[in-house]
């Protein structure tokens, strides 16, 4: 019997042990799938428990899949980073969209769905690799900074309600407490930013990359830090178009047959945080005297939609950042890439 490539892959996967993990704060629901049979386990989401579980499979190379749940993944990362298994960290939305119409949900079923998903789609997905310690620290510091920035914005928004407390004679007291909290959080944000700068300067490669990124018009320190974290120092995302797609600045066609012919538009499936940072970078760039500003003003004068042109500027900033990293030379403003 002659096997084609798809049949060969299926035969290989039959002998492969698949591990789907549904992650929560306190526990891990694990589905082990092999030879068409499934086993379910529940263990604590702690390094010691995870290490003991995977010690059973020292002689095998597992195919391990999990959703990206932020800091709840950290104990798994710590253990799996030192093992030889193939690990995949997948967007929850990707798995949800692939399962089709389903009814009901619990952690045990979710682990099985994750295992089934990775068994079918692992060939087209990148494997997870443990990030360098500097990148991990950078991600944590940025997360803490983002949280404090959010709280600070909320505190500023509450100021509008203080005038309503005047009748109760609480307005001055509440405003004073509010201002004290803002002051404390502002100091913490500055401290975190100082730690980020110190971290980057201590790493020769990250420091050089940061210098190159900041040479691009509009690229400030926050965009620089975010790009370094998201790309893991340009090792995870290595192409500008992939980064642009991830950031939601690439327009896609919207048409079907002869009846639906919409304008090309960006996808909603994007990292909204970095898209916001890129928007601020683009706004800064077009106000300055540089080729991006010249491009923006020229296109607007031609009658192009301002937001559409601004989105193109976001895209150009990403491509310029990747270009200076590739060439290892600072950005030259006279090079107009329109």
C-alpha positions as a Python dict, from the first residue, in 0.01 Angstrom:
ca = {
    (1, 'X'): (0, 0, 0),
    (2, 'X'): (139, 340, -104),
    (3, 'X'): (76, 624, 144),
    (4, 'X'): (42, 982, 25),
    (5, 'X'): (173, 1268, 241),
    (6, 'X'): (-156, 1330, 424),
    (7, 'X'): (-195, 961, 508),
    (8, 'X'): (167, 948, 622),
    (9, 'X'): (112, 1247, 852),
    (10, 'X'): (-199, 1080, 991),
    (11, 'X'): (-8, 756, 1061),
    (12, 'X'): (264, 952, 1239),
    (13, 'X'): (10, 1143, 1446),
    (14, 'X'): (-157, 816, 1551),
    (15, 'X'): (160, 725, 1739),
    (16, 'X'): (210, 1077, 1876),
    (17, 'X'): (98, 1163, 2229),
    (18, 'X'): (-106, 1483, 2222),
    (19, 'X'): (-148, 1695, 2536),
    (20, 'X'): (-417, 1963, 2554),
    (21, 'X'): (-409, 2188, 2862),
    (22, 'X'): (-688, 2418, 2978),
    (23, 'X'): (-539, 2672, 3218),
    (24, 'X'): (-696, 2847, 3514),
    (25, 'X'): (-547, 3038, 3804),
    (26, 'X'): (-540, 2743, 4045),
    (27, 'X'): (-564, 2427, 3832),
    (28, 'X'): (-476, 2271, 3497),
    (29, 'X'): (-720, 2042, 3317),
    (30, 'X'): (-510, 1809, 3100),
    (31, 'X'): (-625, 1585, 2816),
    (32, 'X'): (-384, 1313, 2698),
    (33, 'X'): (-477, 1181, 2354),
    (34, 'X'): (-308, 881, 2191),
    (35, 'X'): (-425, 612, 1947),
    (36, 'X'): (-775, 759, 1948),
    (37, 'X'): (-810, 730, 2326),
    (38, 'X'): (-826, 1014, 2575),
    (39, 'X'): (-740, 1046, 2943),
    (40, 'X'): (-821, 1344, 3164),
    (41, 'X'): (-627, 1477, 3463),
    (42, 'X'): (-653, 1774, 3697),
    (43, 'X'): (-342, 1907, 3870),
    (44, 'X'): (-253, 2225, 4056),
    (45, 'X'): (-113, 2510, 3850),
    (46, 'X'): (216, 2502, 4038),
    (47, 'X'): (571, 2433, 3918),
    (48, 'X'): (622, 2133, 4149),
    (49, 'X'): (298, 1961, 4042),
    (50, 'X'): (362, 2028, 3673),
    (51, 'X'): (717, 1896, 3691),
    (52, 'X'): (599, 1576, 3859),
    (53, 'X'): (330, 1524, 3594),
    (54, 'X'): (566, 1559, 3296),
    (55, 'X'): (836, 1345, 3460),
    (56, 'X'): (621, 1044, 3363),
    (57, 'X'): (684, 1123, 2996),
    (58, 'X'): (1063, 1163, 3005),
    (59, 'X'): (1111, 900, 2732),
    (60, 'X'): (856, 1055, 2493),
    (61, 'X'): (838, 1373, 2292),
    (62, 'X'): (492, 1511, 2354),
    (63, 'X'): (294, 1754, 2144),
    (64, 'X'): (175, 2003, 2407),
    (65, 'X'): (-82, 2276, 2340),
    (66, 'X'): (-232, 2546, 2558),
    (67, 'X'): (-412, 2877, 2522),
    (68, 'X'): (-238, 3205, 2590),
    (69, 'X'): (-377, 3319, 2927),
    (70, 'X'): (-103, 3562, 3030),
    (71, 'X'): (53, 3512, 3372),
    (72, 'X'): (-142, 3190, 3436),
    (73, 'X'): (90, 3026, 3179),
    (74, 'X'): (406, 3110, 3372),
    (75, 'X'): (439, 2788, 3579),
    (76, 'X'): (400, 2583, 3259),
    (77, 'X'): (657, 2797, 3080),
    (78, 'X'): (905, 2745, 3362),
    (79, 'X'): (876, 2366, 3340),
    (80, 'X'): (833, 2317, 2964),
    (81, 'X'): (1118, 2555, 2880),
    (82, 'X'): (1366, 2299, 3015),
    (83, 'X'): (1206, 1992, 2849),
    (84, 'X'): (1231, 1854, 2496),
    (85, 'X'): (860, 1848, 2408),
    (86, 'X'): (701, 2037, 2117),
    (87, 'X'): (500, 2318, 2272),
    (88, 'X'): (236, 2538, 2108),
    (89, 'X'): (76, 2845, 2267),
    (90, 'X'): (-237, 2932, 2071),
    (91, 'X'): (-474, 3229, 2074),
    (92, 'X'): (-804, 3136, 2244),
    (93, 'X'): (-988, 3305, 1957),
    (94, 'X'): (-811, 3083, 1702),
    (95, 'X'): (-929, 2771, 1882),
    (96, 'X'): (-1282, 2907, 1930),
    (97, 'X'): (-1320, 2991, 1561),
    (98, 'X'): (-1191, 2647, 1455),
    (99, 'X'): (-1438, 2444, 1663),
    (100, 'X'): (-1746, 2549, 1468),
    (101, 'X'): (-2091, 2536, 1627),
    (102, 'X'): (-2061, 2386, 1977),
    (103, 'X'): (-2288, 2363, 2278),
    (104, 'X'): (-2180, 2358, 2637),
    (105, 'X'): (-1845, 2432, 2794),
    (106, 'X'): (-1634, 2309, 3082),
    (107, 'X'): (-1262, 2282, 3153),
    (108, 'X'): (-1242, 1909, 3074),
    (109, 'X'): (-1409, 1957, 2736),
    (110, 'X'): (-1192, 2262, 2663),
    (111, 'X'): (-875, 2056, 2721),
    (112, 'X'): (-1004, 1794, 2475),
    (113, 'X'): (-1082, 2064, 2217),
    (114, 'X'): (-733, 2208, 2253),
    (115, 'X'): (-582, 1861, 2200),
    (116, 'X'): (-800, 1803, 1892),
    (117, 'X'): (-713, 2146, 1753),
    (118, 'X'): (-337, 2102, 1779),
    (119, 'X'): (-354, 1751, 1634),
    (120, 'X'): (-512, 1892, 1318),
    (121, 'X'): (-333, 2226, 1286),
    (122, 'X'): (12, 2192, 1447),
    (123, 'X'): (192, 2175, 1110),
    (124, 'X'): (93, 2533, 1026),
    (125, 'X'): (167, 2685, 1367),
    (126, 'X'): (497, 2810, 1512),
    (127, 'X'): (638, 2625, 1810),
    (128, 'X'): (670, 2808, 2139),
    (129, 'X'): (1024, 2876, 2256),
    (130, 'X'): (1129, 3000, 2596),
    (131, 'X'): (1207, 3372, 2576),
    (132, 'X'): (1534, 3511, 2715),
    (133, 'X'): (1514, 3630, 3075),
    (134, 'X'): (1547, 3995, 2968),
    (135, 'X'): (1243, 3967, 2739),
    (136, 'X'): (1038, 3796, 3010),
    (137, 'X'): (1124, 4073, 3256),
    (138, 'X'): (1043, 4337, 2993),
    (139, 'X'): (698, 4182, 2933),
    (140, 'X'): (621, 4174, 3305),
    (141, 'X'): (729, 4535, 3356),
    (142, 'X'): (522, 4650, 3057),
    (143, 'X'): (218, 4464, 3191),
    (144, 'X'): (259, 4635, 3529),
    (145, 'X'): (302, 4974, 3361),
    (146, 'X'): (-10, 4920, 3145),
    (147, 'X'): (-216, 4830, 3452),
    (148, 'X'): (-109, 5143, 3638),
    (149, 'X'): (-173, 5363, 3334),
    (150, 'X'): (-527, 5224, 3320),
    (151, 'X'): (-588, 5293, 3689),
    (152, 'X'): (-447, 5645, 3648),
    (153, 'X'): (-688, 5718, 3362),
    (154, 'X'): (-978, 5594, 3574),
    (155, 'X'): (-876, 5820, 3861),
    (156, 'X'): (-861, 6121, 3630),
    (157, 'X'): (-1207, 6032, 3499),
    (158, 'X'): (-1346, 6026, 3855),
    (159, 'X'): (-1255, 6391, 3903),
    (160, 'X'): (-1568, 6489, 3710),
    (161, 'X'): (-1783, 6330, 3981),
    (162, 'X'): (-1628, 6523, 4270),
    (163, 'X'): (-1835, 6834, 4202),
    (164, 'X'): (-2148, 6625, 4258),
    (165, 'X'): (-2034, 6559, 4616),
    (166, 'X'): (-2027, 6930, 4706),
    (167, 'X'): (-2375, 6913, 4858),
    (168, 'X'): (-2250, 6642, 5094),
    (169, 'X'): (-1930, 6835, 5165),
    (170, 'X'): (-1717, 6546, 5044),
    (171, 'X'): (-1582, 6699, 4725),
    (172, 'X'): (-1256, 6836, 4870),
    (173, 'X'): (-1181, 6522, 5071),
    (174, 'X'): (-1240, 6290, 4774),
    (175, 'X'): (-1038, 6509, 4538),
    (176, 'X'): (-745, 6517, 4783),
    (177, 'X'): (-751, 6136, 4817),
    (178, 'X'): (-779, 6102, 4439),
    (179, 'X'): (-481, 6331, 4380),
    (180, 'X'): (-274, 6140, 4636),
    (181, 'X'): (-342, 5811, 4455),
    (182, 'X'): (-257, 5965, 4119),
    (183, 'X'): (69, 6096, 4264),
    (184, 'X'): (164, 5752, 4403),
    (185, 'X'): (79, 5574, 4077),
    (186, 'X'): (269, 5833, 3870),
    (187, 'X'): (579, 5773, 4083),
    (188, 'X'): (541, 5395, 4038),
    (189, 'X'): (510, 5436, 3660),
    (190, 'X'): (832, 5640, 3654),
    (191, 'X'): (1002, 5374, 3864),
    (192, 'X'): (889, 5097, 3628),
    (193, 'X'): (1005, 5296, 3325),
    (194, 'X'): (1344, 5345, 3488),
    (195, 'X'): (1366, 4968, 3546),
    (196, 'X'): (1283, 4906, 3179),
    (197, 'X'): (1553, 5148, 3064),
    (198, 'X'): (1803, 4986, 3299),
    (199, 'X'): (1708, 4639, 3175),
    (200, 'X'): (1752, 4733, 2808),
    (201, 'X'): (2083, 4913, 2863),
    (202, 'X'): (2219, 4608, 3045),
    (203, 'X'): (2156, 4389, 2739),
    (204, 'X'): (2387, 4483, 2451),
    (205, 'X'): (2161, 4352, 2174),
    (206, 'X'): (1839, 4500, 2313),
    (207, 'X'): (2013, 4833, 2369),
    (208, 'X'): (2133, 4846, 2008),
    (209, 'X'): (1789, 4748, 1877),
    (210, 'X'): (1623, 5012, 2093),
    (211, 'X'): (1858, 5281, 1956),
    (212, 'X'): (1779, 5178, 1598),
    (213, 'X'): (1403, 5172, 1658),
    (214, 'X'): (1400, 5517, 1816),
    (215, 'X'): (1573, 5660, 1506),
    (216, 'X'): (1248, 5605, 1310),
    (217, 'X'): (1017, 5913, 1303),
    (218, 'X'): (736, 5881, 1556),
    (219, 'X'): (888, 5581, 1734),
    (220, 'X'): (916, 5676, 2100),
    (221, 'X'): (1019, 5476, 2403),
    (222, 'X'): (683, 5306, 2463),
    (223, 'X'): (653, 5182, 2104),
    (224, 'X'): (1017, 5071, 2119),
    (225, 'X'): (963, 4870, 2438),
    (226, 'X'): (640, 4718, 2306),
    (227, 'X'): (794, 4610, 1974),
    (228, 'X'): (1089, 4450, 2153),
    (229, 'X'): (853, 4261, 2383),
    (230, 'X'): (607, 4148, 2115),
    (231, 'X'): (879, 4028, 1878),
    (232, 'X'): (1103, 3891, 2159),
    (233, 'X'): (1390, 4095, 2020),
    (234, 'X'): (1285, 4026, 1658),
    (235, 'X'): (1313, 3648, 1701),
    (236, 'X'): (943, 3551, 1718),
    (237, 'X'): (806, 3794, 1458),
    (238, 'X'): (1074, 3848, 1197),
    (239, 'X'): (881, 4000, 905),
    (240, 'X'): (723, 4347, 893),
    (241, 'X'): (405, 4230, 720),
    (242, 'X'): (337, 3974, 994),
    (243, 'X'): (387, 4244, 1255),
    (244, 'X'): (156, 4476, 1061),
    (245, 'X'): (-113, 4205, 1044),
    (246, 'X'): (-69, 4135, 1415),
    (247, 'X'): (-110, 4506, 1487),
    (248, 'X'): (-421, 4540, 1272),
    (249, 'X'): (-290, 4799, 1026),
    (250, 'X'): (-307, 4592, 704),
    (251, 'X'): (-628, 4638, 502),
    (252, 'X'): (-792, 4325, 362),
    (253, 'X'): (-1043, 4289, 76),
    (254, 'X'): (-1412, 4267, 164),
    (255, 'X'): (-1607, 4120, -124),
    (256, 'X'): (-1808, 3814, -220),
    (257, 'X'): (-1927, 3735, -571),
    (258, 'X'): (-2093, 4021, -758),
    (259, 'X'): (-2322, 4144, -480),
    (260, 'X'): (-2083, 4227, -195),
    (261, 'X'): (-1807, 4470, -288),
    (262, 'X'): (-1699, 4665, 17),
    (263, 'X'): (-1391, 4875, 72),
    (264, 'X'): (-1072, 4711, 192),
    (265, 'X'): (-1053, 4741, 568),
    (266, 'X'): (-836, 4639, 859),
    (267, 'X'): (-924, 4332, 1064),
    (268, 'X'): (-1068, 4353, 1414),
    (269, 'X'): (-859, 4051, 1511),
    (270, 'X'): (-554, 4245, 1620),
    (271, 'X'): (-357, 4348, 1925),
    (272, 'X'): (-549, 4663, 2018),
    (273, 'X'): (-285, 4783, 2264),
    (274, 'X'): (-2, 4802, 2011),
    (275, 'X'): (-240, 4943, 1750),
    (276, 'X'): (-316, 5233, 1986),
    (277, 'X'): (55, 5293, 2047),
    (278, 'X'): (120, 5288, 1671),
    (279, 'X'): (-161, 5539, 1620),
    (280, 'X'): (2, 5779, 1865),
    (281, 'X'): (337, 5724, 1693),
    (282, 'X'): (183, 5801, 1354),
    (283, 'X'): (18, 6117, 1490),
    (284, 'X'): (354, 6229, 1625),
    (285, 'X'): (537, 6147, 1300),
    (286, 'X'): (304, 6342, 1070),
    (287, 'X'): (341, 6658, 1280),
    (288, 'X'): (717, 6662, 1225),
    (289, 'X'): (925, 6756, 923),
    (290, 'X'): (1016, 6415, 782),
    (291, 'X'): (925, 6191, 491),
    (292, 'X'): (628, 6041, 676),
    (293, 'X'): (489, 6389, 742),
    (294, 'X'): (546, 6483, 378),
    (295, 'X'): (372, 6161, 267),
    (296, 'X'): (71, 6230, 491),
    (297, 'X'): (27, 6590, 377),
    (298, 'X'): (70, 6495, 9),
    (299, 'X'): (-192, 6218, 24),
    (300, 'X'): (-442, 6433, 216),
    (301, 'X'): (-396, 6712, -40),
    (302, 'X'): (-482, 6457, -310),
    (303, 'X'): (-816, 6398, -139),
    (304, 'X'): (-736, 6074, 43),
    (305, 'X'): (-921, 5995, 365),
    (306, 'X'): (-714, 6116, 662),
    (307, 'X'): (-764, 5801, 871),
    (308, 'X'): (-676, 5580, 575),
    (309, 'X'): (-353, 5774, 519),
    (310, 'X'): (-277, 5766, 891),
    (311, 'X'): (-318, 5389, 887),
    (312, 'X'): (-71, 5373, 597),
    (313, 'X'): (172, 5575, 811),
    (314, 'X'): (135, 5320, 1093),
    (315, 'X'): (222, 5048, 843),
    (316, 'X'): (523, 5243, 717),
    (317, 'X'): (653, 5293, 1071),
    (318, 'X'): (650, 4916, 1124),
    (319, 'X'): (831, 4852, 794),
    (320, 'X'): (1091, 5117, 873),
    (321, 'X'): (1154, 4967, 1216),
    (322, 'X'): (1215, 4623, 1067),
    (323, 'X'): (1431, 4778, 792),
    (324, 'X'): (1669, 4950, 1035),
    (325, 'X'): (1696, 4629, 1240),
    (326, 'X'): (1775, 4427, 929),
    (327, 'X'): (2033, 4677, 799),
    (328, 'X'): (2169, 4755, 1146),
    (329, 'X'): (2189, 5124, 1059),
    (330, 'X'): (1985, 5417, 1196),
    (331, 'X'): (1698, 5549, 988),
    (332, 'X'): (1792, 5798, 717),
    (333, 'X'): (1517, 6056, 680),
    (334, 'X'): (1594, 6135, 317),
    (335, 'X'): (1503, 5781, 205),
    (336, 'X'): (1139, 5821, 100),
    (337, 'X'): (954, 5491, 71),
    (338, 'X'): (603, 5577, -46),
}
